[in-house]
């Protein structure tokens, strides 16, 4: 039985106590290789940087050759593809709207929501999307700080081990978070074991085991503290584990996985091309009948006089050899690799010239089709995660205001960011009046930032005009 299976068996029996053996087993089973590789490639640290060039010495041993050209060129296709996806899906701030049909003042809930999230959310969700694309998944942690304010932060996926009762991963029952801390200049692993009500802090000792951290005044700790009627702080729990996962896709694989071999081959091919170009001289001079001539002196005289002397017997002279570099074959290979990277990486080839200077809407839709497929997968996962996050936000608002808002009344709108033929879209929407609703037309209008807000203003404007015209008639 694996360490994870052992923990799941405990939880099914309502036993949330974790031991040092459990912690050691979970950390040992936690594979973060894919996560680190995705981040490394995004930061332009691909494998080509580690390449060496070798030769065989007299003992027929393969050793590093420090004299050979070793140009190592990084072509960061992975970063380009990730940035394209994040810009397409989250490049524009997402819009939160509150259901107007509820029996409470939705504007108050919207204002409180906006006050908590603010511009920080737009920046953080872009970072979460980038991290999830690099790692396969990313996590968000919600908490109430010592001053009583609701806060949220990224919890790096390489530090998070989620525990679910079942393989369906519907209900998060526990989170083990581990990270390095330094005590007296020595690195130790610190562990937080989060359940639906408390968090228990462990610290690694000199023997490599995990013990309860006695430096904490209270351990286990509640998720947060609230003042009661006697103005005494009382520990509370969210009744949920305050971590939300943002998966990149259903399989939790990163965007590098599908194109890594292609990127490595592209880096290798263009670096080899640069090495050959640097090593091979453009012209090679062959001397006949000048066996005893000093080559340095010959080159200097040739450069100065622009002429050489030859004997009349025909046994002396100079020939020139031109080294041929297979440029066309190498260029064809690189072009094919580039096409494959965009195809299997599901990106948009920004160099394409197949659609002209003013492409139609259909051409642009075709161009963005692969990117849309990839982004839609992330959007579906992120939408569910954001609703889970909003549960914590609304729960906090209800705690602070003794209200009874429901997070399900808040809708999330992703605003796609892509090149569009705005003129064509506007003309089409204008012709569609009386065929589709004004609300739909406003939501599709390309020049509007917040469609819900704009539609509300439009309704109010029409009501005011109708009122003015009625009064004028009277």
N, C-alpha and C positions, 0 to 999 in steps of 0.2 A: 504494500500500500504506500502510495506517495504521501509526502507531507501535506499536500493540498487535500487529498482524499481523507486523510486523518482529521484535518481541521473541519472539513465539511461534515464528517460523521459526528464530531463533537457538537457542532452547531445544530444539527438535526435533533440532537438530544438536549438542546437548550443549554449547552455548556460552552460559554464564551471565554473561559479561562485558557490563556495561551502560555505555553512553557518555553524554556530556552531551547529545548529540542525541536519544538514546533517552529520557532523562529529560524533556527539554523537550517532546517529542512526547506522552508519556504524560500529563503534567500538563495540557497543553493540551486533550487529549481527555477528561479526567475531568470529567464534568458533575455538579456538586453542587447545582444549583439546587433540585431536588425536596427534597433533604435539608434545606437551609436553610429552605425554605418550611414544611416540616412542623414543624420546631423552632420557627420564628417563630410560627406559629399556636398551637402548644401553649403558648407563653409569653404568650398573649393579645396578640399583635402582628399582628393581621389587617389586611387592606388598608384597612379603613374608617378607620383612624387617619391615613391619608395623604390622605383626601378633603378637597377644598376646594370652596367655593361661589363661583360666578362671576356676573358681569354684563357687559353690553356697554356700553362708554363711548361718548362722542359720536363717536369715530372708528370705531365699530363693531368695536372690539377686545375680545376676550374676556379679562377680567382678574379676578383674585381679588377678591372682595367681603369686606373685613374687618368690615363692619357687620352682615352676616347671621348669624343663629344657625347654629352649626356643631357641634351636639352629635354626638359620634361614640361610639356604644355598641358595645362588643365583647361578643358572646355566645359564650363559648368552648365550643361544641359539640364541637369536635375533641378538646379535653382530656378532656371528659366521656366520649366514646366510647372513647378510648385507655385511660383509667383504668379504665373498666368491663371492658375486655378483659383488661388485666393483672391486675386484682383477681380476675377470674373464673378465669384460667388459672394465675397465679403468686402470687395473694394469700396462699395458704397455702404454707408451706415444702414443697418437693418431698421425696420420700423415696427414698433410695438403699438397695437391698437387694443382698446377695451370694448367689449361687446356693449353696444348702446341699448340693448333690449333688457338689461338688468334693472332691478328696482333700487339701485343706488346710484349716487352721483359718480359716473365713471371718470369724470374729469379729475376728481380728487385722487382716485387710484392712479390715473395716468401721471399726475404731477408727482406723487410720492414715488412711483416707479422711476420716473425720469430723474428725480433727485438722488436716488440710490445708485442708479446705473451711470448716468451722465455720459460724458465723452470717453471715460475710462473703459467702458464696456466695448465700444467700437474698436479701440486699440487692442484690448485683450482678446477679443474673439478672433481678430486677425492673427494674433500670435498663436492662439490655440489651433487655428486651422493650419498654420504653417508647421507647427510642432507635430500635429497629428499626421500631416502628409509626410513628414520626415521619419516619424517613429511608428506609425501605424495606429496610434491612439494617443490621447492626452487627457489630463484630468484637471478638474477645477475644484477648489476647496472653499467652502462657505464657513464663515465664523462670525461671532460677535466679539468685538475687541473690548478691552478693559473699560473704555469710555461708553460702552453700550451701542456703538455704531455697527451696522451691518457691513461686513467686508468680504471680499472674495479674492482669491489669488490662484495662479497656476501651480499645480502640484506636479512636478515632472514625472512622466510616465515611467521612467527608469527607476524611480523611487517607490512606485506604488505596486502593491500586490493585492488585487481584489479577491474577495472570498464570497462565493455564492453557494447557496444550498444545493442548487441543481446545475446541470450543464447548460440549461436554457438561458442562464444569466439574466433573469428578469428582475430579481430582487437582490440588491447588494446587502449582504449580511455583515460584512466586516472589511476593513482595509488595514493592511500592514504597510506602514510607510517607514523606510529606512534610509539613512543618509550619514555621511561622515561628519564627525565633530573632532576638534583638536583639544586635548587636555594635556597641559604641560608639554606642548610641542609634539605629542604623539597622537596619531589618528585612531579614533574608536568609532564604532557604528552605534548610532542612536536609533531606537525603534519606537514608533508610535502605533499602538494597537487600538483602532477605532471601531466601536460598535454603535448601535443605534442610540445609546444613552451616554456612554462614557469614552474616555481615552486613557489608556494605560501607557506609561513611559518606561522603556527599558534602556539600559546602557550596557555596552560590551565591557567585560572586565579583562584583566591581563591574561586570563586563561582562555579567552575566546568564547566564554559563555555569556548569556544575557541575564542580567539581574534587574530587579525593580530599581529605578533611579531614585535614590534617597534624597537627592538635591531638590526634588519637587516637594513643596509644602503639603500638597495633597496628591495622592496617587493611588487609585485612578482619579481622574479629574472629570467633572461634568463638561458638557460642550460649551456652556456659557452660564453666567450668573445674572439673576435679576433681583432687584430689590422688592421685598414684600412690604406689607402694611407697616411693619415695625422698622422699616428702612434697613433691614438686614439682608445681606445678599444670600440668595438661595440658588443652589446649583440646579440647572435644568438640562435636559437633553432634547434634541430635535425630534426624537422618535424615529429618526432615519440616520443612516451614516452620511455625514455631510461632505460627501465627495461625489462628483458627477463625471462620468466618462464621456469623452467626445471621440468616438471611433472614426477612423478614416474611411472604413468600409466594413462590410459584414465579416470579412476574414481578418481584419486588423493588421493588414500588411501595408507597408509604406509605398510611396510612389516610386521609389528607387528600384524596387524589386523587378519591375517589368522591363527596365531599360538599362540596368547596370552593365550587363555584358556588352551592350552596344556602345555605351559611353566609354567603357574601358578600351574597347577596340578603336574607337575614334581617337581617344587620347594617345594610344599607342601608335596609330597610323600617322597622325600629324606630327608627333614627336620624332618618329623614325624619319619622316620626310625632312624635318628640320635638321636632324643629325647628318643625314646623307648630304644635304645641301651645304652644310658647314664643312664636312670632311673632304668632299670632292672639289678639286680646283676646277675652275671653268675651262682653262687651257693648260695642256701639258706639252712642254717643249722637248723634242727629241733631237739631240745633237749627233751629227755624224762627222767623224774625223777630228773631234775635239776632246778626245779621251782624257788628256792631261790638263784640260782647262779648268780653272777654278770657277765653280758655278756662280758664286756670289759676284765675282768680278765680271763674268759674262753677262749676268742680268743687269748690272750697273751700266756696262758699256752699251748694251742694247737699249736701255732706257734713255741714255744720254745721246747717243749718236743716231739712234733709230735705224741702224744698219750694221751688218756684220761682213767680215771678209771670208771668202771661201777660196779653196785651191782650184786650179784649173783642171785637175785630173778627174774631177767628177766624184771623188771619194769623200767629199766633205759637203756639209749643208745642214739645214735646219728644217725639220718637219713639225707640224703642230697637230696634236690630237685633241679632239673635243670630247669631253666626258658626257655621255648621254644619261640623263636622269629621267626615269619613267613618270613624267609629270601627268600625262593623260590617264594612265592606269590608276595612279594614286588618287587623282582628283575624282575619278569615277567611283572609286571605293568610298571615299569620304562623303560624296554626295548621296550614295545609296544608304550609308550609315545614318546620315542626317535625316533622310526621309523616314527611315525605320524608327528612329528615336521619336520623331513627332507622331508617327502612326501608332506605335505601341505605347508611347507615353501619353497619348490622347491629348496632344497640345495643338496649338495653332501655329503653323509655319509663317512667321511674320515676313519672310522673304518672298512669299509666293507672289507671282505676277500674273496669275491665271484669271484674275477677276477684274483687272483694269483699275483705273484711278477712282471710279465711282461705282462700286459694286452694288447690285440690287439687293433687296432684302433677302431674297431666296439664296443668292450667292453667299451672302454673309452667314445665313443660317447653316448652309452646307459647310462653310469654312469652320464654323464653331461647333459643328455637330459632335465631334469626338470629345471636345472639352466639356460640352454640355452634359454628355453621358457621365463623365467622371465626376463633374461637380454635383450633378443630381444625386449621385450615390452619397456624397458627403452631406449634402443638404438634408436628405432624408434622415440620416443619423443625427446630425446636429440639431434638427428641429425637435426631435424627441428629447435630446439632452438639454436644450434650452428650456423646454417645458418643465423638466425636472429642476433646473436651476431656479426658475420662476416660482416654484413651489416654496423654496426656502425664502425667497425675497418677499412673497406675499405673506408667508407665515410670520416673518419678522414685522411687517407692516401691521398685521392683525395684533401681534403682541404689544406693539407700541401704542396703537390707537384703539385697542379693544373693538376692532371692527371684524367683519365676517366676509371679507373679500375672498374670491375663489380664483386661483391661478389659472384655471381652465378657461376663464373669461378673457384671458389675454391672448391675442393672436400675434404671431411673428411673421413678418413679411421680409423675405430676402429680395434685395433689389439688384438684379443682374447688371453687371457692368461690362458692356461689350460695344464694339463699333457697330453703329446702326446707320441706316439711311433714313434720317429723321424726316426728310421731306416726304419720302414715300409713305412712311408710317402715318404722318399727320394727314395726308391726303386720303389714305384709306380709312382712318378714323372719322374724318369729316363726312365721307360718303356713307358711313355706317350709322349715322344718327337716325333715330327712330327704329333701328333694327336691333341695337343692343342698348343696354341701360347707360345713362350718363355716368354712373359710378364705375362701370367697366371701362368706359372711354377714358375717364380721368386716370384710372389705374394703369392704362396702357400708354398714356401720353408720355412721350420721351423726355420732355423738358421739365417734368414735375418731380420734385425731390420726395415729398411726402404726399402720396395720393389720398390717404384718408383725411389728412388735414385740409388738403386743397378741395376735396369734395364737400366737406363741411362748410367751408367758406363759400363755395359756389352755391350751395343750397340757401345759405343765409342771404347771399347777394340777390338771388332770384326772389326770395320772400320779401326782401326790402323793396325791390323794384315793383313787385306786384302790389305791395301796400301803398307805395307812392302813387302808382297809376290809379288805384282804387280811390284814394283820397282826392286826387285831381279830378276824377270823373264826378265825384260827389259834389 
